[in-house]
Amino acid sequence: MDLPTPSMTLPRAEALTDEGEAPVEPHLFVVMECARPLAAGARFSLRDVDEIVVGRAPTRRAVRSGRSLTVGVPDRMMSTKHASFTRAGETWTLRDLGSTNGTWVDGERISTDVDATGVLVELGASLLAVRTLPTPARAVRDLDASLEKTSTLSPAYAASLATLARVMASTLPIVLLGETGTGKEVLAKIIHDSSKRPGPFVAVNCGALPETLVESQLFGHVRGAFSGAARDETGFVRASDRGTLFLDEIGDLRPSSQAALLRVLQEHEVVPVGSTRAIKVDLRVVSATHKPIDSLDAFRADLYARLSGFVHELPALRERRDDLGLLVAALLRELAGDRAENVRIATALGRALHAYAWPMNVRELRHVLAASLAFDEDTLDLARAPVALRAALERRVAPVDAVRDALVASLRKHHGNVSEVARELGRTRMQIHRWMKRYEIDPASFRVR
């Protein structure tokens, strides 16, 4: 499978503000415990917190007292009181509390207080981060993946999944958007299972259908319909009767086939190639694409309207780094079986996993872990990782000009939508406005006219 399937026990849809946006809230993430990767990750709300103290404890836990939060991690390389984070406005200052093994930021040991907002912090063999993210009201709470089943630690994505969960049991057609390797087919199967439809789940890669046989393979054919048609064939559409037809890379479907598929969805019947008799079908269609269908000139707008009863977007892995520990834990259980309990991840490898861009997303993460496990060693280290992954550690803290470059790139991508820019960069809207003022950038210049 391309994506691990930690329990789809999804929360109810979260409430947004009157403007339709979730307010931003700070959180402390335990991204990964490298000595206990099966513990997955955890998220602690910092709404009413001004100081965080992190240190070794018998179990992972959080204790609140006034505006202070004490987080314990069962990490033998941590000191009892290892480091602290102190809030100053929108920033969080990190201080080492005289720990034995030191406090590290982006792979470098700190000797003085540093701004740790949004950066990867290494305490002992554990990776943590303080992030400010859009957070629907119900998500302002602690969430420990070792104690509570969850598919994501991201408050905003959890809200998106919760909304999807409400339509899973319906017959509504769904379009899944996401880059290659984000797990669209796995999610489509979960949608089918949740629908309780008695028929099968039939997956079709539209981009892999032979051009001369698209209609035959989709809609079936009768004997003698064309050269080589030695017998009647059902086709994918009829094979999914009373079940779910998953059309992957729907944007690659040729125009003539789009017209035939539109008829199937409109009339709930299919005409096999070479036949004049329509056959009734009862199916639910889930489609997927790595590119927005409405941006493709060759795709019929009326067909897209039929397919897109509900649209759900799967984020790229680089956009959900806080879920890295959750995904690694699920993949290790799948790939290593009984051996998973003994697997450890070297902190340098954990740091590289967090720094890497993951162009092929969760599918690539699975391949990296599978390759490392093939060496039959209990500690997965950086030496066995691909060259591209090792090269990710050469990245250092970005210079000031890189902040401007990232801001401009995000403004261009989101057409000047400050809320989307803040979400992508993990900052508050106020911080984005400060940066735009500093660099004399007008967001209106990026809006589509």
N, C-alpha and C positions, 0 to 999 in steps of 0.2 A: 504494500500500500504506500501511497505517496505521503500520507499524512497520518500520524498517530491519532487514535480516537480516544483521548481521555474523555471520561463520561460527559455525554451531552445533557447533563443535568443543568438546564439553563435557567437563569433568573427571569423573573417577569420583566416586561419592558419598563425601562426607567423613565422617570419624569424629567422633562427638560424645562428650560426657562421659557418665559412668555415669548421670547424671540426665537425659540426653536433650537437654542444652543444649550449644551450642558455647561454649567459653570466650571472653571478650572479649579483644581484642588491639588495640594502637594501630597505625595505618598512616598514612603520608604519601601523599596523593593529588595527582598532577598532574591537576587536573580538566580543564583545557583550555589549550593554547597558542594564544592568539588570533591570533598571526602565522603559525601553522602548524596550522590546525584539523584538517587531514587526519592529523596525527600522533596523533589521538585522545588517550586519557589513559593514566595509569600509576599503579601502586600499589606502595609500598615498605614492607615490614614493619619495624616499630619495636620488635619484641619485645626485642632486646638492645641497644637504642640509647638513649643519654641525651642526645646532641646531634646536631643536623642542621645542616649548612651548605649553603645553596643559592646557586648562582651560574651565570654564563654558561660554556658549554663548547661544543666543536665539535659534539657529539652528545648526545642525552639518555642519561644514564648514572648509575649509582650505585656509589660506591666505599666499602667498609666498612673501618674500621681500629679494632680494639678495640670500644669502645662508641660510636664516632662514625660517622656516615653523611654522605658528601658527595654531593650530587645536582647534576648538571650539566644545564642546559637550553640548547639553541641559540637563545637569545632575545637579540637585539642590544640590547634595552632594559635588560637585566640587567647588573649589574656582575659582575666575576669572582668576588668574594665579596660577595654581595648582602645576605643575611640569615641569621639562625640561629634555631633552635628548641632550647630546653633543657628537659629533663624535670625536673619537681619533683613527685614523687608521681604523681598522675593528671593533672596539668595540664602544658601546654607553653607556655613563655614565649617570645615572639617578640621579636627585637632586630634593628634595622637596623644593618648593618655599614658605615655611611658610604657607602651606594650613591648613585649620581648621580641616579637617578629616584625614589628613596624607596621605602618599604615601606608598603603600604596594607592596611587591614582594614575590610571592609564599606564600601569607598569613601572612607575617611578616612585621610590620611597620618598615620603614628604618629611621635611625637617621643621617646617613652620606651618602655621594655619593657612589653608587654601580654600578657595571657592569650589565646593564640590557639587554645585547644582547641575544635575543632568549628566555627570560623568561617572565612569565605572570606578568603584572603590573596592580595593582588595584588603580584607581583614582576615588574617590567618589564611585559611584555604576557602574562604567564602567571598562571593562577589555580590556587592550591594550597589544601589543607586537611589538617589533622591530625585524624583521626577514630578513635575507639575503638569497635570493632564486634565482634559475635559472629563468631568465626573458627574453623571446623573445622580440625583439625590439619594436613591436607594443604595448606591455603590460607595457611599461615604462610610466605609466600615473596613475592618481587617478581614483578610482572606488568606488562609494558609492551605496551600494545595496538598499538604501532607495529611490534613485533617478533613478537608472538604473537597468533594469532587467538583472540578470545574474545567472548562475548556480554554479559559483565558484568564489572566490576571488584569488585563486591560479593562478599565471601567467602561469606556466607550464601546469597545468591541463586544463586551458582554451584553450591553444594551442592544446592540445590533443583532446578536445571536438570539436574544430573548424575543425580539420582534419576529425573527425568522421562525422561531419555535411555535409562534402563534398561528402561522400559516402552514406549517408542515402537515398537519392532519387534514387540511382541506384538499380540494382538487385544483386549486389555483396553479397555473403554470408559473414556473420560476426560472429566472435567468441568474446564473452565478458568474460574476465577473472576478477575474483575478489572474495574476501572472502564472506562467508555467510553473508547476510544482507546488502551488499553494494548497492543493488538496481538494479541488473542485469535485472530482469524481467520488472521493470518499464522503464528502458532504452530501452529494446527490444520493448516495446509497443510504445515508442516515435519514434524509428526507423521505425516501421510499419506505424505509422500515417504520418510520414514525407515522406514515399515512395509513398503515394497516391494510393496504390494498392487497388482495389475495393473489394477484398475478405476479409475474417475475419482474426483476429489475434488468433491463436490457441496455447496455452501454454501446454507443456507436461513436467512433471518431470520424467526424465528417471530413476532416482533412485527409484521412487515409483511404477513403472510398475511391476505387478506380473510376476515372471520369466516365468511361463507357458503361459502367455497371451501377451507377449511383441509384437510379430509379429502381432497378431490379433488386438491389440489395435492401433498399429501404422499404419498398412497397410490394416486393415479391413478384413472381411471374408465373405464367402457365406454361405447360410443356409446348415447345415449338414456337414460343414467342420470338425467339431469335436463334441464331446459329449457336449451338452448344446448350440450349435449354432443353435438356433431356427429360426433365421431370418438373412438376409443379414445385415452387419454393414459396414458403410463407412470407419471408421478408421480416426485417426488424420491427416494423410497425405492428404487424399482426402478432408477432412473437411476444410483444409487450402488452397484449390485450389484457385488461383488468389489472395491469401493473403500471410500471413507470418506464418511459422511454427517455434515456439520457442521451442528449445530442451534444457531444463535446466538440468544441471549435465550430460552433454553428455558423460563424461568419464565413467559413470556407465552403458552405453549401452552394452549389451552382444555381443560377437563376431559375432554370427550368424545374429543378427539384424543389425550389422554394415555392413555386406555384402549386405543385402537387401536394406539398406538405400543408400549405394553407388550406387546400380543399379538405384534407384529412381533419384539420382542427375545426374547420367551419361545419362540415357535414357529419363528422364522427364516422367516416367510412373511408375505405381505401379501395382503389381499383388496381389490381395487379397488372403488370406489364403484359400486353397481349390479350387481356380480358376486357369485356365490356360490362361485366357484372360487379357492382359495388358491394363490398363486404363491410358490415358494421364493426366498429372497434370502439373499445372503451379504454382510454389510456390517459395517463397524466404525463405531461412533457416537462422535463427539466433540461434546460440548455445551459451551455457554458462557453465562455470565450475569454481570451486573454486581451482582447481589444474591444472597445465599446462598439456595439453593433450599429448604433444610430449614427456613427461616424463613417460608415461604409456606404459609398454611393451605390454599390452593386446589390445591396441587401434591401429587400422589399419592406417598406415602412408598415404595410398592413400585416405582414407576417410577424414583424417584430412586435406590433401591438398585440397580436394573439399570444406570443410567447412570453411577454413581459408582464404577466399579471402581478408579479412581485420580483424586485431586483435586489440581490444581496451581493455585496462586494467583499471578497476575502483579502485581507491586507497581506502585503509582502512580508517575508520574515524580517527584513531589515527595519520594517515599521513596527514590529512587535518583539523587540529584543528582550523586553521584560518577561516574555513568555519562554525564553530560551531554556530555563531550567525545567519548566513544565513539559516542553516538547522533548528534551533530552531524556527525562525520566520515562516518558511513555515509549520512546523509541528503544531505550535500553531494555525495558521489559519485553518488548516485542522481539528484539534482535538477539538478546543474550539469554533469555529464558531463566532457568534456575541460577545461572551464573551471574545474573544481574546484581544480586545482593552484594557480591564481592568486588564489583567494578568501581574504580575510582577514576577521577579525571584530574590530571595535573593542572595546577592553577594557570600555568602558561597557556595550556590548551584551552582552558575555560575562557581566558582573556581573549585568545585569538578567535574563538567561536563567537564572542560578543562583538569583536571588531570587524569581522568579515562581512562583506556586503551581501552574500548569499544570492547571486543572480538566478540560481535555479531553486531557491527557496527551500521548503521543508524536504522536498525530494533530495536535494543536494546534502542537507544535513543528515538524512538517513544514510546516504551512501558513504559519507565521511565516517560516521560512527560504525557502520558495518565493516568498512575497510580496516579501521583501527582494531575492532574486535577480532578480526581474522588472524591477528598475530598471537592470539591466545595469551595475552598479558592482562592482568587485572587492573593495572594503571594505564589508562590511555594518555599518551603524552604527545607533545608537539612534534617530536621527531618523526612520528608515523603519519603526520597530517600532510595533505597536499601542499605543494609549494605556494599556491595562491593564498592558502589559509595562513601559512607561516609568514608570508609577506605582509599580511594585514597588521601584524604587530609592529611593523616599522613605522606605522602611523603615529604621530605625536599630537599633542594639543595643538589645535589649529591656530594660526596667527589671526590677528584682528581682521585683516582683509578677507580671510576665509569666511568669517561671520557674514560680512556683506555679500559675498558670493552666494552663500547658502540662502540668505534672505531673498536676494534677487531671484535666484532659481525657484524658490518656493512661491514667491509672488507671481512669477510668470506661469508656473504650473497651475496655480489656483486662481488665475485671472484677478489678482488683487484682493481676494477674499481673506481678510486678516484672521478670521476665526480658523479657517482651514490651515493657514500658515502657522498659527500658534499651535494647533494640534500636531502638525507634522514635525515641527521643531521642538516640541515638548516645552514650550514657554507660554507665559500668559499673554493675553492680548496687549496688556499694558507694556510688557517688555518689547513686544514686536513694534508697538508705536514708538517706544523710546529709540529703538534701533533705526526705524525709518526717519525719525527726526535727526538722529546723529549723522546718518549718511545722506540726509536730504533726499529721501526717496518718497515719491508720491504714489500711493497704491492705485490711484485712479488711472495712472498711465498704463497699468497692466490689465485693465478691465476691457472686455470685449465690447466693441461698439457696434 
